[in-house]
Amino acid sequence: MESFNSRLKIAMEYKNIKPAELSKMTGIGKSSISQWLSGKYSAKQDKIFIVAKALNVNPSWLIGADVPMNDETVLDRIYHIADKLTKERQEKVYEFSKQQYKEQNNVVELPINNEIVISGAVSAGTGEYLGDGYKETIPYNGEIPDHNFAVVVNGDSMEPTFENKQIIFVKETQEVRNGQFVIADYDHQAYVKKFMRDENGCRLVSLNKKYSDLPINEEHEISIFGVVVL
């Protein structure tokens, strides 16, 4: 952590203020300020606040804390520095700024290209078989959430949330909350559906109303692979 005297020197140089000027601004003796700058003594708390106010800096910064010096913007700081430069050096700052502006406007952000492993297909309609051991690596352009496996949606029963041929990501779990989208094995067919539980019992629901719900009862075999990560 920097000392009070080094921070005081930085602030005074930044503001282009001499010890005699700071003395007039604060009413603090010039000799005290000189002793602070030399590191012989440190200012007491009441004097620190007076000096910080006069120099327009954060008192905590002035005593060495890792905080911003003040609330000035980057443009303010650039102006303070450039204002102290010779005309020739100011021209260099200007030319550098123009070059940075041109580069900024010519920057083209390329799409993020990743690869993901597809573990099969799940039906949004009539059922699919999620084959054991099936793996296919494909390119994927977009953000990839934390997941255990990914599958492709076949069908339109979960539109508009999940479209046909959309890739969805799944976290493996058998604990499902009401209203979550799940990947389920229902009578040996893999589906993506919405899990619902109410007074009518449990069922797997399609968002597209032209498809019937799949009841969960003793007449059907069901297991949950996981929940969809949105």
C-alpha positions as CSV (number, residue, x, y, z in Angstrom):
1,M,0.0,0.0,0.0
2,E,1.3,3.4,-1.0
3,S,2.1,5.9,1.8
4,F,0.4,9.2,2.5
5,N,3.3,11.2,1.3
6,S,3.6,9.4,-2.0
7,R,-0.2,9.8,-2.6
8,L,0.0,13.5,-1.7
9,K,2.8,14.0,-4.2
10,I,0.8,12.3,-6.9
11,A,-2.3,14.4,-6.2
12,M,-0.4,17.6,-6.1
13,E,1.4,16.8,-9.4
14,Y,-1.9,15.8,-11.0
15,K,-3.5,19.0,-10.0
16,N,-0.3,21.0,-10.7
17,I,-0.4,22.5,-7.2
18,K,2.7,23.7,-5.3
19,P,3.1,23.4,-1.5
20,A,2.6,27.1,-1.1
21,E,-0.6,27.0,-3.1
22,L,-1.9,24.1,-1.0
23,S,-1.0,26.0,2.1
24,K,-3.2,28.9,1.0
25,M,-6.0,26.7,0.0
26,T,-6.1,24.8,3.3
27,G,-4.8,27.2,5.9
28,I,-2.2,24.5,6.8
29,G,1.4,25.7,7.3
30,K,3.7,25.3,4.4
31,S,6.3,23.7,6.7
32,S,3.8,21.0,7.7
33,I,3.0,20.2,4.1
34,S,6.8,20.0,3.3
35,Q,7.3,17.6,6.2
36,W,4.4,15.4,4.9
37,L,5.9,15.4,1.4
38,S,9.3,14.3,2.7
39,G,7.7,11.5,4.7
40,K,8.9,12.8,8.0
41,Y,5.4,13.0,9.4
42,S,1.9,12.0,8.3
43,A,-1.1,14.2,8.6
44,K,-3.7,13.7,11.3
45,Q,-7.2,12.7,10.3
46,D,-8.7,16.1,10.4
47,K,-6.0,17.5,8.2
48,I,-6.3,14.6,5.8
49,F,-10.0,15.5,5.1
50,I,-9.1,19.2,4.6
51,V,-6.3,18.3,2.1
52,A,-8.5,15.7,0.3
53,K,-11.3,18.3,-0.1
54,A,-8.8,20.9,-1.5
55,L,-7.3,18.5,-3.9
56,N,-10.7,16.9,-4.8
57,V,-9.5,13.4,-4.0
58,N,-10.9,10.5,-2.0
59,P,-9.6,10.7,1.6
60,S,-9.2,6.9,1.8
61,W,-7.2,7.0,-1.4
62,L,-5.0,9.8,0.0
63,I,-3.9,7.5,3.0
64,G,-3.1,4.6,0.6
65,A,-6.3,2.6,0.3
66,D,-6.9,0.7,-2.9
67,V,-9.8,2.8,-4.1
68,P,-10.2,5.3,-7.0
69,M,-8.5,8.6,-6.5
70,N,-11.7,10.6,-7.3
71,D,-14.9,10.4,-9.3
72,E,-13.4,11.8,-12.5
73,T,-14.2,10.1,-15.8
74,V,-11.4,8.7,-18.0
75,L,-12.0,11.7,-20.3
76,D,-11.4,14.0,-17.3
77,R,-8.1,12.3,-16.5
78,I,-7.0,12.4,-20.1
79,Y,-7.7,16.2,-20.3
80,H,-5.8,16.9,-17.1
81,I,-2.7,15.1,-18.4
82,A,-3.0,16.4,-22.0
83,D,-3.4,20.0,-20.7
84,K,0.1,19.8,-19.2
85,L,1.7,18.6,-22.4
86,T,3.5,20.8,-25.0
87,K,1.6,21.5,-28.2
88,E,3.6,18.9,-30.1
89,R,2.8,16.2,-27.6
90,Q,-0.8,17.2,-27.5
91,E,-0.9,16.6,-31.3
92,K,0.5,13.1,-30.7
93,V,-2.3,12.4,-28.2
94,Y,-4.8,13.6,-30.7
95,E,-3.4,11.5,-33.6
96,F,-3.4,8.4,-31.3
97,S,-7.0,9.0,-30.3
98,K,-8.0,9.3,-34.0
99,Q,-6.3,6.0,-34.7
100,Q,-8.0,4.3,-31.8
101,Y,-11.4,5.6,-33.1
102,K,-10.7,4.2,-36.6
103,E,-9.7,0.8,-35.2
104,Q,-12.8,0.8,-33.0
105,N,-15.1,1.4,-36.0
106,N,-13.4,-1.3,-38.1
107,V,-13.6,-4.0,-35.5
108,V,-15.8,-6.9,-36.6
109,E,-16.8,-9.3,-33.9
110,L,-16.7,-12.8,-35.2
111,P,-19.2,-15.3,-34.0
112,I,-18.1,-17.7,-31.3
113,N,-17.7,-21.2,-32.8
114,N,-17.8,-24.0,-30.4
115,E,-18.3,-27.7,-30.6
116,I,-20.8,-29.8,-28.6
117,V,-21.5,-33.5,-28.3
118,I,-25.0,-34.6,-29.3
119,S,-26.3,-37.7,-27.4
120,G,-29.3,-38.4,-29.7
121,A,-32.8,-37.0,-30.4
122,V,-35.8,-36.5,-28.2
123,S,-39.3,-36.2,-29.6
124,A,-41.6,-33.2,-29.2
125,G,-44.2,-35.4,-30.9
126,T,-44.5,-39.1,-31.2
127,G,-41.4,-40.4,-29.4
128,E,-37.8,-41.2,-30.1
129,Y,-35.3,-43.7,-28.9
130,L,-32.4,-42.0,-27.0
131,G,-29.8,-44.7,-27.9
132,D,-27.2,-45.6,-25.3
133,G,-23.7,-44.6,-26.3
134,Y,-24.7,-42.5,-29.3
135,K,-22.4,-39.5,-29.7
136,E,-21.9,-37.0,-32.4
137,T,-19.7,-33.9,-32.3
138,I,-21.1,-30.9,-34.2
139,P,-20.2,-27.2,-34.4
140,Y,-22.4,-24.9,-32.3
141,N,-22.6,-21.1,-32.6
142,G,-23.9,-19.7,-29.4
143,E,-23.5,-19.7,-25.6
144,I,-23.2,-23.1,-24.1
145,P,-24.7,-23.5,-20.5
146,D,-23.4,-25.9,-17.9
147,H,-24.9,-29.2,-18.8
148,N,-24.3,-33.0,-18.8
149,F,-25.5,-33.8,-22.3
150,A,-27.2,-32.2,-25.4
151,V,-30.0,-33.6,-27.6
152,V,-31.8,-32.5,-30.8
153,V,-35.6,-31.9,-30.7
154,N,-37.7,-33.7,-33.3
155,G,-41.2,-32.4,-33.9
156,D,-43.3,-29.4,-33.0
157,S,-45.2,-30.3,-29.9
158,M,-43.1,-28.0,-27.7
159,E,-43.3,-25.0,-29.9
160,P,-42.8,-22.1,-29.5
161,T,-40.4,-22.7,-26.6
162,F,-38.5,-25.5,-28.4
163,E,-38.5,-25.7,-32.2
164,N,-38.0,-28.6,-34.5
165,K,-34.3,-29.5,-34.9
166,Q,-33.3,-27.2,-32.0
167,I,-30.4,-28.3,-29.8
168,I,-31.2,-28.3,-26.1
169,F,-28.9,-28.8,-23.1
170,V,-29.8,-31.1,-20.2
171,K,-28.6,-31.5,-16.6
172,E,-28.9,-35.0,-15.3
173,T,-31.2,-35.4,-12.3
174,Q,-34.2,-37.4,-11.2
175,E,-35.5,-34.7,-8.9
176,V,-38.0,-32.6,-10.9
177,R,-40.1,-29.6,-9.8
178,N,-43.6,-28.8,-11.1
179,G,-43.4,-26.9,-14.3
180,Q,-39.9,-27.9,-15.3
181,F,-39.0,-29.1,-18.8
182,V,-37.7,-32.6,-18.7
183,I,-36.2,-35.3,-20.9
184,A,-38.1,-38.4,-20.0
185,D,-38.2,-42.0,-21.1
186,Y,-41.9,-42.8,-21.5
187,D,-42.7,-46.3,-22.5
188,H,-39.2,-46.7,-23.9
189,Q,-39.5,-43.5,-26.0
190,A,-37.6,-40.4,-25.3
191,Y,-39.5,-37.1,-25.0
192,V,-39.0,-33.5,-24.1
193,K,-42.1,-32.4,-22.2
194,K,-43.2,-30.1,-19.4
195,F,-43.7,-32.0,-16.1
196,M,-47.0,-31.1,-14.3
197,R,-48.4,-32.2,-11.0
198,D,-51.8,-31.0,-9.7
199,E,-55.1,-32.4,-8.4
200,N,-55.5,-34.5,-11.5
201,G,-52.2,-36.3,-10.9
202,C,-48.8,-36.2,-12.7
203,R,-48.4,-35.9,-16.5
204,L,-46.1,-34.9,-19.3
205,V,-47.5,-31.9,-21.1
206,S,-47.0,-30.6,-24.7
207,L,-47.1,-26.8,-25.3
208,N,-48.7,-27.4,-28.7
209,K,-52.3,-28.2,-27.8
210,K,-52.8,-30.5,-30.8
211,Y,-50.9,-33.1,-28.8
212,S,-52.4,-35.0,-25.9
213,D,-50.8,-35.1,-22.4
214,L,-48.9,-38.2,-21.4
215,P,-50.3,-39.4,-18.0
216,I,-47.9,-40.7,-15.4
217,N,-49.5,-43.7,-13.7
218,E,-49.0,-47.4,-13.1
219,E,-50.0,-48.2,-16.7
220,H,-46.9,-46.5,-18.1
221,E,-43.2,-46.9,-17.5
222,I,-41.3,-43.7,-17.0
223,S,-37.9,-42.5,-16.0
224,I,-36.3,-39.0,-16.0
225,F,-33.0,-38.4,-17.7
226,G,-32.8,-34.8,-16.6
227,V,-34.1,-31.3,-16.8
228,V,-33.6,-28.8,-19.7
229,V,-31.2,-26.0,-19.0
230,L,-32.6,-22.8,-20.4
